[in-house]
């Protein structure tokens, strides 16, 4: 037999030794994920940028106090940082990013803007993920009339002109301090979070529903039913753990969209209050002075692009690492 194999030019291998069998090790899903993810250098760069921006947002008051020695709305040097025509002055030793139209430190407002943008995006994404995962699992697992109702609700919300409805809600709830819905929704960060979450959950709900329809037909689901497990237990103990990968991937990809959405509302003057630093509102203010004060747009736009790019790179890396069919 060995001679016949050699005639075809194939190598002849002897029996596997005990030393070779000892080197074969099984890997857990977590180890496989880390093995794939650590090979993606671009995703690591995105993760490092996100961690740096997060630390900057958390310690923004400390950085502002130690580096600039002023707050985001401090106007003590407003006269020195505006010329005789009331136009802001550019970067210098005192104001490293220059000043805005009110003479405030643009560097301080940019790092405080990171806190606003990340807070709004992450909280709104968390709320939309909870709503979307819950309704998506219920629709996909139970099916029938409940699936039809939830699916049609998703279709209705997805068919709405998102930006127009967001502008209408923000404008209606920002006309007075009491807000709308009997004071339950008030102007400010809470209103922006509510708008983003209200229009973001259908996307994750549709993805979760599709995956749940596939998972509920698996053998381990039938085994759980045969053991007498209730639907609620099966959904949250059997189905949900198998949805973690797509949920994480979609969450990291939707966060940059929500950051841009918040910036768009603030750019239109319907986002956070005027005194709250926001990259979108800074860009709105800079659009009127672009020719004479370009730094007012360059630095907020740079941070906004860098943040959205980092989240997109991280999301792509997680998608490749969590996909068992990804060839690496």
C-alpha positions in Angstrom: 0.0 0.0 0.0 2.8 2.4 0.9 4.6 1.6 -2.3 1.5 2.3 -4.3 1.1 5.7 -2.6 4.7 6.5 -3.3 4.2 5.7 -7.0 1.7 8.6 -7.1 4.2 11.0 -5.6 2.3 11.3 -2.2 4.3 11.4 1.0 3.9 8.5 3.4 3.1 9.5 7.0 3.7 7.2 9.8 1.4 6.7 12.8 0.7 9.9 14.9 3.0 9.9 17.9 1.9 10.7 21.5 3.9 13.9 21.3 1.8 15.1 18.3 -1.5 14.3 19.9 -0.5 16.3 23.0 0.0 19.4 20.9 -3.5 19.4 19.6 -5.6 21.7 21.7 -9.3 22.7 21.5 -10.1 26.4 21.5 -13.2 28.0 23.0 -15.3 30.4 21.0 -13.7 33.2 23.1 -10.2 32.1 22.1 -11.2 31.8 18.5 -12.7 35.3 18.6 -9.5 36.8 20.1 -7.3 34.9 17.7 -9.1 36.4 14.7 -9.6 39.9 16.3 -5.9 40.4 17.3 -4.9 39.8 13.7 -6.9 42.8 12.5 -4.5 45.8 13.2 -7.0 48.3 11.7 -9.7 47.3 14.2 -7.2 47.6 17.0 -6.4 51.2 15.9 -10.2 51.9 15.9 -10.5 50.4 19.4 -7.5 52.5 20.6 -9.0 55.7 19.2 -12.4 54.9 20.9 -10.7 54.3 24.2 -8.8 57.5 24.0 -11.9 59.5 23.1 -13.8 57.9 25.9 -11.1 58.8 28.4 -11.0 62.3 27.0 -14.8 62.6 27.5 -14.7 61.2 31.0 -11.8 63.4 32.2 -12.8 66.5 30.2 -13.1 68.7 33.3 -9.7 67.6 34.5 -8.1 68.2 31.1 -9.8 71.5 30.7 -8.6 72.6 34.2 -5.0 71.4 33.9 -4.4 72.3 30.2 -6.6 75.4 29.5 -7.5 76.5 33.0 -11.0 77.4 32.0 -14.4 75.9 31.4 -16.4 75.4 28.2 -18.4 78.6 28.7 -15.7 80.7 30.2 -15.6 84.1 28.5 -13.0 85.9 30.7 -10.7 86.4 27.7 -13.4 87.0 25.2 -12.2 90.6 24.5 -8.6 89.4 23.9 -9.7 86.5 21.6 -11.9 88.7 19.4 -10.7 91.5 17.1 -12.2 95.0 16.7 -14.9 93.6 14.4 -15.9 90.9 16.9 -14.4 88.1 14.9 -12.7 85.3 16.8 -8.9 84.8 16.7 -7.1 81.7 15.6 -5.0 79.2 17.5 -2.2 80.6 19.7 -0.3 79.6 22.8 -3.2 80.3 25.1 -6.0 78.9 22.9 -4.5 76.0 21.1 -7.6 75.4 18.9 -8.5 79.1 18.7 -11.7 80.7 19.9 -15.3 80.6 18.8 -17.5 83.5 17.9 -18.2 84.2 21.6 -14.5 84.2 22.5 -14.7 80.8 24.3 -11.8 78.2 24.2 -12.6 75.9 21.2 -10.3 73.2 22.5 -12.2 72.9 25.8 -15.5 72.9 24.0 -14.4 70.2 21.6 -13.3 67.8 24.4 -16.6 68.5 26.2 -18.4 67.9 22.9 -16.9 64.4 22.9 -18.7 63.8 26.2 -22.0 65.0 24.8 -21.8 63.1 21.5 -20.6 59.8 23.0 -23.2 60.0 25.9 -26.1 60.6 23.6 -25.0 58.0 21.0 -24.2 55.2 23.5 -27.3 55.7 25.7 -29.6 56.0 22.7 -28.0 52.9 21.1 -28.4 51.0 24.4 -32.1 51.8 24.6 -32.8 51.0 20.9 -30.9 47.7 21.3 -33.0 46.7 24.3 -36.2 47.5 22.6 -35.2 46.0 19.2 -33.9 42.7 20.7 -36.9 42.2 22.9 -39.5 42.8 20.1 -37.4 41.0 17.5 -37.1 37.9 19.6 -40.8 37.9 20.5 -41.8 38.3 16.8 -39.4 35.7 15.5 -39.9 33.1 18.2 -43.7 33.3 18.8 -44.8 34.1 15.3 -48.4 34.3 14.3 -50.4 37.5 14.9 -47.8 38.9 17.2 -45.2 38.6 14.5 -47.5 40.2 12.0 -48.2 43.2 14.3 -44.6 43.8 15.3 -43.4 43.4 11.7 -46.0 45.9 10.4 -45.0 48.3 13.1 -41.4 48.0 12.0 -42.4 48.6 8.4 -44.4 51.7 9.3 -41.6 53.3 11.3 -39.0 52.5 8.6 -41.2 54.1 6.0 -41.4 57.4 7.8 -39.2 60.3 6.7 -36.8 60.1 9.7 -35.2 63.5 9.6 -38.5 65.4 9.0 -40.2 63.6 11.9 -37.2 64.1 14.2 -37.2 67.9 13.3 -40.9 68.1 14.0 -40.6 66.3 17.4 -37.6 68.3 18.4 -39.2 71.6 17.4 -42.5 70.8 19.2 -40.8 69.7 22.4 -38.3 72.6 22.4 -40.8 75.5 22.3 -41.1 75.6 26.1 -39.3 74.5 29.2 -42.1 72.0 30.0 -41.5 70.0 26.9 -44.2 67.7 25.6 -46.3 64.8 26.7 -47.2 66.5 29.9 -43.6 67.3 30.8 -42.3 63.7 30.3 -40.1 64.8 27.5 -38.1 68.0 28.0 -35.7 69.9 25.8 -32.0 68.8 26.2 -30.1 65.6 26.1 -33.1 63.5 27.1 -35.1 64.7 24.1 -32.2 63.9 21.6 -31.8 60.4 23.2 -35.6 59.8 22.9 -35.7 60.8 19.2 -32.7 58.7 18.2 -33.9 55.6 20.2 -37.4 55.9 18.9 -36.3 55.7 15.2 -33.3 53.3 15.6 -34.8 50.2 17.2 -36.6 48.9 14.1 -33.3 48.1 12.4 -32.0 45.9 15.1 -35.5 44.4 15.6 -35.6 43.2 12.0 -32.1 41.7 12.2 -32.9 39.9 15.5 -36.2 38.6 14.1 -34.5 37.1 11.1 -31.9 35.3 13.2 -34.5 34.1 15.7 -36.6 32.6 12.9 -33.5 30.5 12.0 -32.5 29.6 15.5 -35.9 28.5 16.7 -35.8 25.6 14.3 -32.5 24.2 15.7 -32.3 20.8 17.5 -31.4 22.3 20.9 -34.5 24.4 20.9 -36.6 21.3 20.3 -34.7 19.5 23.1 -35.5 22.4 25.5 -39.2 22.2 24.5 -39.2 18.4 25.1 -37.9 19.0 28.6 -40.8 21.3 29.3 -39.0 24.7 29.2 -41.3 27.7 28.8 -41.1 30.1 25.9 -39.6 32.9 28.0 -36.9 30.6 29.3 -36.0 29.3 25.9 -35.9 32.9 24.4 -33.6 34.3 27.1 -31.5 31.2 28.0 -31.2 29.5 24.6 -32.0 32.0 21.8 -30.5 35.2 23.2 -26.9 33.9 23.8 -26.8 32.9 20.1 -27.7 36.5 19.1 -24.9 38.1 21.0 -22.6 38.3 18.0 -25.0 40.1 15.6 -26.1 42.4 18.4 -22.6 43.5 19.2 -21.7 44.0 15.6 -24.8 46.0 14.8 -24.4 48.1 18.0 -20.9 49.1 17.1 -22.0 50.0 13.6 -25.1 52.0 14.7 -23.3 54.2 17.2 -21.5 56.3 14.6 -24.8 56.8 12.8 -26.3 58.0 16.0 -23.4 60.4 16.6 -24.0 61.9 13.2 -27.7 62.1 13.8 -27.2 64.0 17.0 -24.7 66.3 15.2 -27.3 66.9 12.5 -30.0 67.8 15.0 -27.6 70.1 16.8 -26.5 71.6 13.5 -30.1 72.5 12.8 -30.4 74.1 16.2 -32.8 71.4 17.6 -30.4 69.3 19.6 -28.7 70.0 22.9 -29.1 73.5 24.5 -26.8 76.3 23.4 -24.6 76.2 26.5 -24.0 72.5 26.1 -20.9 71.9 23.9 -21.7 69.7 20.9 -19.8 69.0 17.7 -22.9 69.5 15.6 -23.7 72.9 17.1 -20.0 74.0 16.7 -20.2 73.1 13.0 -23.4 75.1 12.8 -21.8 78.1 14.3 -18.7 77.7 12.1 -20.7 77.6 8.9 -21.4 81.3 9.2 -17.7 82.2 9.7 -16.0 79.6 7.5 -14.1 82.1 5.4 -12.7 84.2 8.3 -12.4 81.5 11.0 -11.9 78.1 9.4 -10.5 76.5 12.6 -14.0 76.7 14.1 -15.1 74.0 11.6 -11.8 72.1 11.1 -11.3 70.8 14.7 -14.9 69.7 15.5 -15.3 68.1 12.1 -11.9 66.3 12.5 -13.1 64.8 15.9 -16.5 63.9 14.4 -14.9 62.1 11.4 -12.3 60.4 13.6 -14.9 59.1 16.0 -17.3 57.7 13.4 -14.4 56.2 11.4 -13.0 54.5 14.6 -16.4 52.9 15.4 -16.8 51.7 11.8 -13.4 50.1 11.8 -14.1 48.4 15.1 -17.5 47.2 13.9 -15.9 45.7 10.8 -13.2 44.0 12.9 -15.8 42.5 15.3 -17.9 41.3 12.4 -14.9 39.4 10.9 -13.8 38.0 14.3 -17.3 36.9 15.4 -18.2 35.3 12.0 -17.1 31.6 12.2 -17.1 31.5 8.4 -14.6 34.3 8.0 -11.5 32.9 6.3 -8.3 34.1 8.0 
